[in-house]
Structure formats: structure tokens, C-alpha cells
Amino acid sequence: IELGSTLRSSASVLVVGPGLGRTEWSLQRWQAFLATEGPAVVDADALYWLGEYGQPLHRPTVLTPHPGEAARLLNIAVPDVLEDLVGAAQKIARMFQATVILKDATSVVVGQDGNVVIVGQPCPALAKGGSGDVLSGMVGACLAYYHTPFEAAVMAAAWHNKAAQRASMNIGQIPMQPYQLLDYLE
């Protein structure tokens, strides 16, 4: 998102959320985002604004909540999300008419049509702050390339998990930093 008062209208895919914040400026950026068209990835603080002003997003969209963000969107407790990741992701997909990647030890991807794919092997290194930001960028890149948000979400989540598996084997899960995932993308 540009720092000016409007968003670029020529972008083929928008990724909104990482670094957005929860200020008046952030709300203005969220509202500017809602006035745009085209494919989008909604992550991090944009999920907060989506929850505050929840409405279906009438565009090809991938939402990327972790269990805490999912719980907030559904107005339920985090343990309830963790008890039924697939059900929680399906409810969010229906609520916002979007594809959802519910990030946990493995990712649950749910399409608008209810299709479900469990992606990857458990990788605790992906629980570090910032790894979801890397994923949202990867989803944005895939959304610009693949035909459907569901296909883009599955490919990005699988690619992200595979990079994390490789990185944690070479670096170790505890010292691995999210930016290091980029060195392990193939």
C-alpha cells in the first residue's frame, strides 16, 4: 500500500495487512483497500479491520489468519478454533466469501466452494512472528499467477511449508528467522 491517500489502481494483486497497524491512518488504508478491485490477500492487521467491519469481500481473496485471528473473526475462543481447524476455516470462508489459509502447525486451506486441503508437515519454526508475512507475500505472488485463489493458496502454503522444512533442517527450528525462508524457496 502506498503511503499516499489512495492505493495504486494498476496493481494486479494487493497484499494488505502486514505492518498496517490499528490507527486512524490504518483504518483509512483499509477503507481505501475496500474501494479497489482485483485479487487480494488479507493478513495480519487487515484481518483485525475485516473483523471490525466484517462484510463479504466481493473479489478473489485469500485470508490468512492464525488461530487467534480466526477466533476473533468467529467471535469464539482460540481452543474452539484449535479443536476444529477445518470447521473454523470453512466458517470464515463462508462468512467472507473468500479462500482461507488457517495457519497452524500445518495449514488448512479452504476454498469458497468448501474444498479442503491440509498442507505440509508440522513445522514449529513457522510459529515465529513474521513467517505469516512471508506467506502472505507468497500467496500474493501465486495469486498473480494461478487461475483461482484456492489454487494459489494451496501452492503458496505448500511452498512456504517446504521452505520451512528445508530451512529448519539446515539452520534449526529455534534459530531460524522468517526472512531466511526466502533462501530455501525452490
Phi, psi and omega in degrees: 000133177293157178279351179287192185275348180233167176262155177295128180273348183267000180293139179276332177217137175251136171248118183236135176136303182300122180080003185293315180086184183228046180255178176299319176302317180298317178298320178297321178294321177297315180295323176295320176301315181298335181276354179268173177235171175099172183298148182210155172243129181243119185221170169049231184294340174293331174293326174300310182294324175299318178294323179291319184239042188307122174206154176301144178260109186275068180195162175295114188225143170240123175261139184233064181279151164269174185304324178295317178292323178297317179300318180295317179298325182267354182058046177226175180278151179304316178302329177292323176295312182297331179290331182214075181300316181297312180299319179296315180297320179296319179296317179296317179301317179292316183302317188250006180050054184217164169278144183233134166249107176269110187275126174211207179304322165236160182261141174254122178250127179233128177274167178303330182275002179093353176302140183233136172226129173267123189249131168084177176256151179305135181214096182302337179298335180283355178279355180287141175304132180105336180292328176292328177295320176298315179300316182297323175295321178293321177297318178301316179297316180292324180295331177285342186252312185279162187286328183230154176301324180296312178300316179298318181295315180297314181297314181295317180295320179293317179298316179298313181295318180297318178298319179294321177299313179296314182297317182290334175290324183271322185260325187104147184290324182288312182281346183298133176252147184307321181297336180290343176302326183300329180287347185247013177279133177232000000 
